[in-house]
Amino acid sequence: MEKQLTFKKEEAEAVYRIVKKYEKKAPENYGEWYDNHHNIYEEPIKNKVIKSVLQKIGKCLPEKRKDEIERKFLNKKYRMFNNKIDTNVYAILEKAFAQLKTVEIKYFDMENVEFSKRKCDIYFTSMRYIIGYCHLRKDVLKFRTSRIAAAQLTEDSYKVQDNFNKNSY
């Protein structure tokens, strides 16, 4: 029979934050981690174990407090000076632009501290920004590439507006 752990609210919050910080630094794959750390005494914790621990500890916290912690981590991850680009996402954005295919993105909104799904027709792309027609806002907008968490090509094609000028954005 497994022994059940119980945490005081303050303890659960502390453990949740510690695991969340570790999750941020955890490698996507073990080869990458070993190549970068060369530490034979420490092995990385698998992502699915980290997520399971967070889920269990999260149940010990009031939902509102857990959400506040999550939002702080997201805010820090996508803050203004973070320019880390997901190379897989960027490859999809470039492909969408090259083929003039609408792309569906998961974009982090700093103001609301949450993700939104948007369909976008890309008119310009760079490592820092994409500019394109946003189907949600029904306008041409500029998006920070580092805030795009996921991208998926659609079957929809588009044409770049004749009067488009990237310098206007």
Secondary structure, DSSP 8 states (H G I E B T S, - for coil): --------HHHHHHHHHHHHHHHHH--SSHHHHHHHH--TT-----HHHHHHHHHHHHTTS-HHHHHHHHHHHHHHHT-TT-----HHHHHHHHHHHHHTEEEEEEEEETTTTEEEEEEEEEEEE-SSEEEEEETTTTEEEEEEGGGEEEEEEEEEE----TT--GGG-
